[in-house]
Amino acid sequence: MADTNKENLELECSHCGTTSELTPVITYVHQGEEKHVCVHCLPMLIHG
């Protein structure tokens, strides 16, 4: 059976500072740099 032990990571939105404990946070790469955005800030990232 495969080992399913996952690290408990807490990610922080690079726009508003909320953490993945409070709201879902998505990881993306922009200009070679890994960043994180929460679902509340995602529309701002998409639509400018």
C-alpha positions as CSV (number, residue, x, y, z in Angstrom):
1,M,0.0,0.0,0.0
2,A,1.2,3.5,-0.8
3,D,2.3,5.8,2.1
4,T,-0.4,8.5,2.4
5,N,1.4,10.6,5.1
6,K,1.1,14.2,4.0
7,E,2.8,17.3,5.5
8,N,0.4,19.7,7.2
9,L,1.2,22.9,5.2
10,E,-0.3,26.2,6.1
11,L,-0.2,28.5,3.0
12,E,-0.7,32.2,3.1
13,C,-2.4,34.3,0.4
14,S,0.2,36.7,-1.1
15,H,-2.5,39.3,-1.7
16,C,-4.5,39.5,1.6
17,G,-2.5,37.4,4.0
18,T,-5.2,34.9,5.0
19,T,-4.1,31.4,5.6
20,S,-5.2,28.0,4.2
21,E,-6.6,27.2,7.7
22,L,-9.4,29.8,7.1
23,T,-10.0,29.6,3.3
24,P,-8.8,27.5,0.4
25,V,-5.5,28.7,-1.0
26,I,-4.3,28.0,-4.6
27,T,-0.6,27.8,-5.6
28,Y,0.5,29.3,-8.9
29,V,3.8,30.3,-10.6
30,H,4.3,33.8,-12.1
31,Q,7.6,34.8,-13.8
32,G,9.3,31.7,-12.3
33,E,8.2,32.6,-8.7
34,E,5.8,30.3,-6.8
35,K,3.0,32.4,-5.2
36,H,-0.3,31.6,-3.3
37,V,-3.7,33.2,-3.7
38,C,-6.9,32.5,-1.7
39,V,-10.3,31.9,-3.5
40,H,-11.5,35.4,-2.4
41,C,-8.6,37.1,-4.2
42,L,-8.5,34.8,-7.2
43,P,-11.1,36.9,-9.3
44,M,-8.9,40.0,-8.7
45,L,-5.9,38.1,-10.0
46,I,-7.8,36.9,-13.1
47,H,-9.6,40.2,-14.0
48,G,-7.0,42.6,-12.8
